[in-house]
Amino acid sequence: MFGKKKDQIEEIEKKPAKEKKPNKEKKPLDEAAKKKRKKIIIFSVVGVIILLVILLKACGGNGAQAVVSTAAVTTGEIEQTINTSGTVTTEKTKSYFSDVNVKIGNIPVKAGDAVKEGDVLVSYDAEALENEKQLAELKAESAEGSYSNSVQGNNQKLGNLNEATVNLEVLEQQIKDTEAYITNLENKIAKKKSDLAYEGSLLQISLLDWKDQPNSDEYLNLQKLIQMNTYEQQNNKEIKGWEDELKVYNKMLSDYKEYRSEMKSQKTSAEAGKMTAGAKEQLEADNQTKKIEAANSLEKLEAAENGIVAEFDGVVTAMNAVEGGTVAIGSQILKLESTEDVMVKISVTKYDLDKIAVGQKAIITIGGKEYQGEVSKINKMAEKNNSGAAVVGTEIKITNPDSDVILGVEAKVVISTAKEADVIIVPVTAVNVDMDGEFVYVVENNVLVRKPVVTGISTDMMVQITEGLSEGEQVVTEVTTGLAEGMTVAVMPQ
């Protein structure tokens, strides 16, 4: 009969554990643990009362002693875990964007297909690619020709400016020298004419002195001299030579001044048209930019000849391209998610947050198959779940993935948060909490002794005792109302 009642008690104790939600592992020191312990105690009271009645009858109705269930304090191994579930996802995602504006050729895969590293996912139309390459080469040649033309034009302007500057300097001196020489010629002509006129005046005066002797040799001779002077004033060879030379130099001066005017205009035009230092830098930068753009364009077009190739093993989770369609540069073509770097995303409640840490090992079950895992990341910011509770996102890396792993499915996760060997352990129901802290009741010579304890890690059934107990002691596993230190009790070992 005792065995039957014991089985009933154990059956009642198992029910709360089955109803336990993921991530709600009991913690000896928190409120959840205390509530759970109360539940277990309440359900156990019924069985204990039944046993007490049986024992009292067996003892002839003597109620002087309480009957308590006990268990021996043992040394053993204890492992604390978090049991939960999450969604299988990938740590590595690659979105492929089009580097060229070219018509799509062949698409051998679709969304949901598994691919291997090196597989061609999308290819471009060969003829369209070749046309784009020729166009890119022509653009590069045009850009280089435009640059060369600008450089040559600027060099011509600089040559004109240099020529005008040098010529103007020479012309100014030539004009100055020519004007001086013309002035000297004009002075010489004027002086010669003045001298001849003065000589003629003197001859006229002398002729007046001999006018009363018109037949004299002197008078006749003076008349001849006057005639010769008049002719000389009009036909002097020296004056004629200077006047001819003066015409030449005046023409030279006119030409010099006209050329100077041209050089001034050329200089003004060259100065206005030549490139500034900033313009030259901009031209050079623009040319370099166009060269780089052309080179990049050709490089991308040449790379596109190989199509878009998978960079790792994975699953195509999005395909935006259509065979025969044209994609714009920068538009997304497809998305690939790795099946080599995979993980399970779970949510950790506040009750388990202090237990979990990066690097802890885990067992992951996907579709009935177990995989090894490790806690790889714990978010630093909580978020609300569907029930409104604050949870912290956590990632469990699958360390031995294979082709059976399917992204997006649910996976069961058991995280080993702590493990101790050769430590003191007792049933979790033996530990109680009041205002003074945690304690247990120990039976010594059928008398209850209260002992304060310090707990360590725990499971659903057992808890580690770090201080307060020794191996072999008998602890009360079911504490009911009315038990107190110093009471004499009857022991019913579990």
C-alpha positions in Angstrom: 0.0 0.0 0.0 2.9 2.3 0.8 4.4 1.6 -2.6 1.1 2.5 -4.3 0.8 5.8 -2.4 4.4 6.6 -3.2 3.7 6.1 -6.9 0.7 8.4 -6.6 2.8 11.1 -5.0 5.5 10.8 -7.7 2.8 11.0 -10.4 1.5 14.2 -8.8 5.0 15.7 -8.6 5.7 15.0 -12.3 2.7 17.0 -13.6 4.0 20.5 -12.9 7.3 19.6 -14.7 5.3 18.5 -17.8 3.4 21.8 -17.8 6.6 23.8 -17.5 7.0 26.2 -20.5 10.3 26.5 -22.4 12.8 28.8 -20.8 11.0 28.6 -17.4 13.6 26.5 -15.6 13.3 26.7 -11.9 15.8 28.8 -10.0 16.2 28.1 -6.3 16.6 31.7 -5.2 14.0 33.4 -7.5 10.2 33.8 -7.2 9.5 31.2 -9.9 11.3 28.5 -7.9 9.5 29.4 -4.7 6.1 29.2 -6.4 7.0 25.9 -8.0 8.1 24.5 -4.7 4.9 25.6 -3.1 2.9 23.8 -5.8 4.9 20.6 -5.2 4.4 20.9 -1.5 0.6 21.4 -1.8 0.2 18.4 -4.1 2.3 16.3 -1.8 0.4 17.2 1.3 -2.6 15.0 0.2 -0.4 12.0 -0.1 1.4 12.7 3.2 -2.0 13.0 5.0 -3.0 9.6 3.6 0.2 8.1 4.8 -0.1 9.7 8.2 -3.6 8.3 8.6 -2.3 4.8 7.7 0.7 5.1 10.1 -1.5 6.4 12.9 -3.8 3.5 12.6 -0.8 1.1 12.5 0.4 2.8 15.7 -2.9 2.3 17.5 -4.0 5.9 17.0 -1.0 7.5 18.9 -0.6 11.0 17.3 2.5 12.0 19.4 4.8 11.8 16.4 4.7 13.4 12.9 5.7 11.3 10.0 8.1 12.9 7.5 9.6 11.8 4.2 13.4 11.9 4.1 16.2 11.4 1.7 19.9 10.9 2.3 22.3 13.7 1.4 24.5 12.3 -1.4 27.5 13.3 -3.4 27.1 13.2 -7.1 27.0 15.0 -10.4 24.5 17.7 -11.3 24.0 19.5 -14.6 21.8 22.7 -14.9 20.2 23.2 -18.3 17.8 25.5 -20.1 15.3 23.7 -22.3 13.7 25.8 -25.0 13.1 26.0 -28.7 13.9 28.4 -31.5 14.1 28.9 -35.2 16.9 27.6 -37.4 18.5 30.5 -39.4 21.8 31.4 -41.0 24.7 33.4 -39.7 25.8 34.3 -43.3 23.7 35.9 -45.9 24.7 37.3 -49.2 22.6 39.5 -51.4 23.8 39.7 -55.0 23.3 42.9 -56.8 23.8 43.6 -60.5 27.0 45.3 -61.5 25.9 45.7 -65.1 22.9 46.9 -67.0 22.6 43.8 -69.3 19.8 41.4 -70.3 19.5 38.3 -68.2 20.3 35.0 -70.0 19.8 31.7 -68.1 18.6 31.2 -64.5 19.2 27.5 -63.6 18.0 27.9 -60.0 14.9 29.2 -58.2 14.0 30.3 -54.6 14.3 27.3 -52.2 17.0 25.5 -54.2 20.1 24.3 -52.4 23.3 25.2 -54.2 27.0 24.5 -53.8 29.9 26.9 -53.7 30.9 27.7 -57.3 27.4 26.9 -58.8 26.3 29.4 -61.5 23.1 31.0 -60.2 22.4 33.6 -63.0 24.0 34.2 -66.4 23.9 37.2 -68.6 23.1 37.3 -72.4 26.4 36.9 -74.2 25.5 39.2 -77.2 24.2 42.0 -74.9 27.4 41.7 -72.8 29.6 42.1 -75.9 27.7 45.2 -77.0 28.1 46.8 -73.6 31.8 46.0 -73.7 32.2 47.7 -77.1 30.2 50.7 -75.9 32.4 51.0 -72.7 35.6 50.9 -74.8 34.2 53.6 -77.1 33.3 55.8 -74.2 36.9 55.3 -72.8 38.4 56.4 -76.2 36.1 59.4 -76.4 37.0 60.5 -72.9 40.7 60.2 -73.7 40.3 62.1 -77.0 38.4 64.9 -75.2 41.1 65.1 -72.6 43.8 65.3 -75.2 42.0 68.0 -77.1 41.6 70.1 -74.0 45.2 69.7 -73.2 46.3 70.6 -76.7 44.0 73.6 -76.8 45.4 74.8 -73.5 49.0 74.3 -74.7 48.1 76.4 -77.8 46.8 79.2 -75.7 49.9 79.1 -73.5 52.0 79.2 -76.7 50.1 82.1 -78.0 50.4 83.9 -74.7 54.1 83.3 -74.5 54.5 84.4 -78.2 52.5 87.6 -77.6 54.4 88.4 -74.4 57.8 88.1 -76.0 56.7 89.9 -79.3 55.2 92.7 -77.4 58.3 93.3 -75.5 60.3 93.3 -78.7 57.8 95.4 -80.6 57.7 98.1 -77.9 61.4 98.5 -78.2 61.3 98.5 -82.0 58.5 101.1 -82.0 60.5 103.2 -79.6 63.7 102.9 -81.7 61.8 103.6 -85.0 60.0 106.6 -83.6 63.3 108.0 -82.5 64.9 107.4 -85.8 61.9 109.0 -87.6 62.2 112.0 -85.4 65.9 112.3 -86.2 65.2 112.1 -89.9 62.5 114.7 -89.7 64.9 117.0 -87.8 67.6 116.5 -90.4 65.2 117.3 -93.2 63.9 120.3 -91.4 67.4 121.6 -90.7 68.6 121.1 -94.3 65.6 122.9 -95.6 66.1 125.7 -93.1 69.7 126.0 -94.1 68.9 126.2 -97.8 66.2 128.8 -97.1 68.5 130.8 -95.0 71.1 130.7 -97.7 68.5 131.8 -100.2 67.5 134.7 -98.0 71.2 135.9 -97.8 71.5 135.7 -101.6 68.4 137.8 -102.0 69.7 140.4 -99.7 73.0 140.5 -101.6 71.1 140.8 -104.9 69.4 143.9 -103.6 72.8 145.4 -102.9 73.6 145.1 -106.7 70.2 145.9 -108.1 71.6 149.3 -109.4 74.1 147.4 -111.5 72.0 144.8 -113.2 74.5 144.2 -115.9 77.3 143.6 -113.6 78.9 140.2 -113.2 78.2 140.2 -109.5 74.5 140.8 -110.1 74.3 138.2 -112.8 76.2 135.7 -110.6 73.9 136.3 -107.6 70.9 135.7 -109.8 72.3 132.3 -110.8 73.0 131.5 -107.2 69.5 132.3 -106.2 68.1 130.2 -109.0 70.4 127.3 -107.9 69.3 127.8 -104.3 65.6 127.7 -105.3 66.2 124.5 -107.3 68.2 123.0 -104.4 65.4 123.7 -101.9 63.0 121.8 -104.2 65.3 119.0 -105.4 68.0 118.5 -102.8 69.2 114.9 -103.2 70.0 114.6 -99.5 66.6 115.8 -98.5 65.0 113.5 -101.1 67.0 110.6 -99.7 65.9 111.4 -96.1 62.3 111.8 -97.2 62.4 108.4 -98.9 63.9 106.8 -95.9 61.3 108.6 -93.7 58.5 106.9 -95.7 60.1 103.5 -95.2 60.4 104.0 -91.5 56.9 105.4 -91.1 55.6 102.3 -92.9 57.7 100.2 -90.5 56.3 102.1 -87.6 52.8 101.6 -88.8 53.4 97.8 -89.3 55.0 97.5 -85.9 52.0 99.2 -84.3 49.6 97.1 -86.2 51.5 93.9 -85.1 51.5 95.2 -81.6 47.8 95.6 -81.7 47.5 92.0 -82.9 49.8 90.7 -80.2 47.8 92.6 -77.5 44.6 91.0 -78.8 46.3 87.6 -78.9 47.6 88.0 -75.4 44.2 89.0 -74.1 42.5 86.1 -75.8 45.2 83.6 -74.6 45.0 84.8 -71.0 41.2 84.5 -71.1 41.2 81.1 -72.7 44.1 79.4 -70.8 43.3 77.0 -68.0 43.7 78.1 -64.4 45.6 75.8 -62.0 42.3 74.8 -60.6 40.8 74.1 -64.0 43.8 72.0 -64.9 43.5 70.0 -61.7 39.8 69.5 -62.4 40.5 68.4 -66.0 43.1 65.9 -64.8 40.8 64.6 -62.0 37.9 64.3 -64.5 40.1 62.4 -66.9 41.3 60.0 -64.1 37.7 59.5 -62.9 36.6 58.6 -66.4 39.5 56.3 -66.9 38.7 54.5 -63.6 35.0 54.3 -64.4 35.7 52.9 -67.8 38.2 50.4 -66.4 35.7 49.4 -63.7 32.9 49.1 -66.2 35.0 46.8 -68.4 36.1 44.8 -65.5 32.5 44.3 -64.3 31.4 43.4 -67.8 34.2 40.9 -68.1 33.3 39.4 -64.7 29.7 39.2 -65.7 30.7 36.8 -68.5 31.1 34.2 -65.8 27.6 35.0 -64.4 26.7 35.2 -60.7 28.4 32.4 -58.8 27.6 31.1 -55.3 30.3 32.0 -52.9 29.3 29.3 -50.4 27.0 26.3 -49.9 23.5 27.5 -49.1 19.9 28.0 -50.1 18.5 30.5 -52.6 15.9 32.4 -50.5 15.0 35.1 -53.0 15.2 35.3 -56.8 14.3 38.7 -58.4 15.7 38.2 -61.9 13.7 36.9 -64.8 15.1 35.2 -67.9 15.2 37.7 -70.8 14.6 40.7 -68.5 17.0 43.5 -68.0 18.3 44.5 -64.5 19.5 48.0 -63.6 22.9 48.4 -62.0 22.5 48.2 -58.2 19.3 46.2 -58.2 19.1 43.0 -56.2 19.1 39.8 -58.2 19.0 37.1 -55.6 19.7 36.3 -52.0 21.7 33.3 -50.8 21.7 32.0 -47.2 24.5 29.7 -46.0 23.8 26.2 -44.8 27.4 25.9 -43.4 27.2 28.8 -40.9 23.8 28.1 -39.3 22.3 28.9 -35.9 19.2 28.7 -33.8 17.6 31.9 -32.5 16.0 31.6 -29.1 14.5 34.1 -26.6 15.8 34.0 -23.0 13.5 35.2 -20.1 14.7 37.2 -17.1 14.7 34.0 -15.0 17.4 32.3 -17.2 19.4 35.4 -18.2 21.8 35.1 -15.3 22.5 31.4 -16.1 23.3 31.7 -19.8 26.7 32.8 -21.2 28.5 32.9 -24.5 30.5 29.7 -25.0 28.1 27.3 -23.2 27.5 24.0 -25.0 24.1 23.0 -26.3 22.3 20.0 -27.9 20.0 21.0 -30.8 17.4 18.7 -32.2 16.1 19.4 -35.7 13.6 16.9 -37.2 14.6 14.2 -34.8 18.3 14.6 -35.5 20.7 15.9 -32.8 23.5 18.5 -33.5 26.1 20.0 -31.3 25.8 23.7 -30.6 27.3 26.6 -28.7 26.0 29.9 -27.4 27.5 32.5 -29.8 25.7 35.7 -29.0 23.5 37.3 -26.4 21.8 40.6 -27.3 22.4 43.6 -25.1 18.8 44.8 -25.5 15.6 43.1 -24.4 12.4 43.1 -26.5 8.8 42.1 -26.0 7.5 38.7 -27.0 3.9 37.9 -28.1 2.8 37.8 -24.5 4.3 41.1 -23.7 7.1 39.7 -21.5 10.7 41.0 -21.8 13.0 38.5 -23.5 16.6 38.7 -24.7 17.5 37.3 -28.2 20.2 34.7 -28.1 22.0 32.8 -30.9 23.1 29.2 -30.7 25.6 28.3 -33.4 25.3 24.7 -34.8 28.9 23.5 -34.8 28.4 20.3 -36.9 25.7 21.2 -39.5 25.0 18.9 -42.5 22.7 18.8 -45.5 19.7 17.8 -43.4 19.6 21.2 -41.7 16.6 23.1 -43.0 16.5 26.9 -42.6 13.3 28.3 -41.0 12.2 25.3 -39.1 11.7 25.0 -35.3 14.5 23.3 -33.3 14.6 22.1 -29.7 17.6 23.4 -27.7 19.0 22.1 -24.4 21.7 24.4 -23.1 24.1 23.2 -20.5 24.5 26.3 -18.3 26.5 24.6 -15.4 27.8 21.3 -14.4 29.4 20.1 -11.1 30.8 16.7 -10.1 31.4 15.2 -6.6 29.2 17.8 -4.9 26.6 17.6 -2.2 23.1 17.3 -3.7 19.6 16.9 -2.2 16.1 16.8 -3.7 15.0 20.3 -4.7 11.8 20.0 -2.5 14.0 19.7 0.6 15.2 23.3 0.4 12.9 26.0 1.9 13.1 29.8 2.1 12.0 32.2 4.8 12.9 35.6 6.0 16.3 34.3 7.3 17.2 32.6 4.0 17.4 29.1 2.7 17.2 26.1 5.1 16.5 22.4 5.4 15.2 20.1 8.1 17.5 17.3 9.1 16.4 14.4 11.2 18.8 13.5 14.0 17.7 10.7 16.4 14.1 11.2 15.2 14.3 14.9 16.1 13.9 17.8 13.5 17.0 20.1 13.3 16.8 23.2 11.2 20.0 23.9 9.2 20.7 27.0 7.1 22.2 26.1 3.7 23.7 27.8 0.7 22.6 26.4 -2.6 24.4 26.2 -6.0 23.1 25.1 -9.3 19.9 23.0 -9.6 17.7 20.9 -11.9 14.0 20.1 -11.8 14.7 17.4 -9.2 18.0 18.1 -7.4 19.9 21.1 -6.0 23.5 21.5 -5.1 24.3 22.4 -1.5 27.6 24.3 -1.2 27.4 25.0 2.6 25.4 23.5 5.6 25.2 19.8 4.9 27.3 16.6 4.9 26.9 13.4 3.0 24.7 10.8 4.7 22.5 13.2 6.6 18.8 12.7 6.3 16.9 15.7 5.1 13.1 16.1 5.1 11.9 16.2 1.5 8.3 17.3 2.2 7.9 20.1 4.6 4.3 20.5 5.8 2.6 23.0 8.0 3.2 22.3 11.6 6.8 21.1 11.3 9.2 22.9 13.6 12.7 22.5 14.9 12.8 20.1 18.0 9.8 18.0 17.0 10.0 14.3 17.4 9.2 12.6 14.1 8.7 9.3 12.5 10.9 8.8 9.4 9.7 7.4 6.1 12.8 7.2 3.8 12.2 7.8 0.1 
